[in-house]
Amino acid sequence: MTTLYTTAEVCNAVELLASRSLIRLVTEIDDNGAIPPRRLAGTLPDLSSHQLRRTTEAARAHGFVRTAPGAGLELTESGSELADLYDAAARWARRHAFPAPVCEFSSRIRHVLDLLAPSLATEPADGLSRPSAARLPSDEAEADLARPRALLIQWLSDNPQVTRVSEPEPVA
């Protein structure tokens, strides 16, 4: 069964999941284990303290990470499944040289999520960016997208908090 979302929900989810900082945090913990207390900045030195703070707050709020006593920042089950989704997307992108033969890991994931987003929306994809015709994958590559698409759909249905669009706060 395919769960479809509104364009706003898809945009909200893709914006969060395609964040370079979140991708770096989740994949670092997935690859190397929990990040000890006070070692986050040293582990991810390419991210500013502001980026690290916002990313860890968002990751905690959405249930991707937790702080384990004595171990530090670790992935939850949801975070581990997100890391699997990231790996599948990056593997597909590398195999099909998408969006380019040489590309940063987080950029590959963003492009794959952008490519998948229109197929998740219930309404026309006016609000979703669709890759230009020059960057569209071949028919074979499109067929290979089935696994990353299925993982994304399953992950989103298991994590509905990611698709929720927050209401603007009233101005006082």
C-alpha positions, 0 to 999 in steps of 0.5 A: 500500500502506498501512502500519499502525502500533501505537497506541503507534507512531502516538502516538509519531510524532504527539507528535514531529511535532506539536511546536510547536517542531519545526514552527517549526524545520522551517518556518523553515528551509524558508521562509528557508534555513539558520539561521546558527550562533549565530542560532537564538535570534534566528531563533526568539525565541518559543522558550526556549533549553531548547525550542531545544536539545531540538528541535534535538537531536531534529531531528538525532537523527531526521535532519531537520536537519544542520549544514552548514559555513559555512551553519548548520542546514539541512534534510535530504531527510527534513526537506524532505519533512516541511516538505512534509507540514506545508504540505499539512496546513496548506493542508487545514486552512485550506481547511476552516477546521479546527479553526477559521477562525482558528488558529495554523499549528502548531495546524492541523498538530497538529489534522490529525495528530490527525485522521489518527492513528486511520486509521494504527493497526492496533488500535482507536484507544482511545489516540488522540485523535479530534476530537469530532463537532462538529469532524469535517470534512465528507464533502468535507473528509474526501475532501480529506484523502487527500493529507495522509494519503498524504504522512504514510503515505509519510513515515512509511514512509521514516522508521521511526525516528519510529515507534519506541517507546523502551523505558524505561531500567532503574532502577539 
